[in-house]
């Protein structure tokens, strides 16, 4: 009976940890910087040149903001600037190794440059981060990898 009570108490204490496991979006590090706001608007408008310009300024103003780095990488990738995209994504992941979007987007960039092995490494990382419930980023990168493999056959 005493062991049963200890188990129940232990489970109750662990519940908040389990509840946080993967039941919501990652916490964005929103910025008030006007260049960040303009950069996001430029991304929505698919104005990649303006996005890169604004997000580069925002990144200079807030060098520790992983979200800005991630979106800068995204805009660079959309322009076909893969070296700059990889640099920004890697900086985002250095600042926040659990940044799910950065893992997804860098994985997609690796596919675009023909590096399936690196894309699969980022998928594996997403699968660890998105456990027990698969997240959208993991599902999206898995689909991209599956499509890539089908096209290679």
Order of alpha helices (4+ residues) and beta strands (2+ residues): alpha-alpha-alpha-alpha-alpha-alpha-alpha-alpha
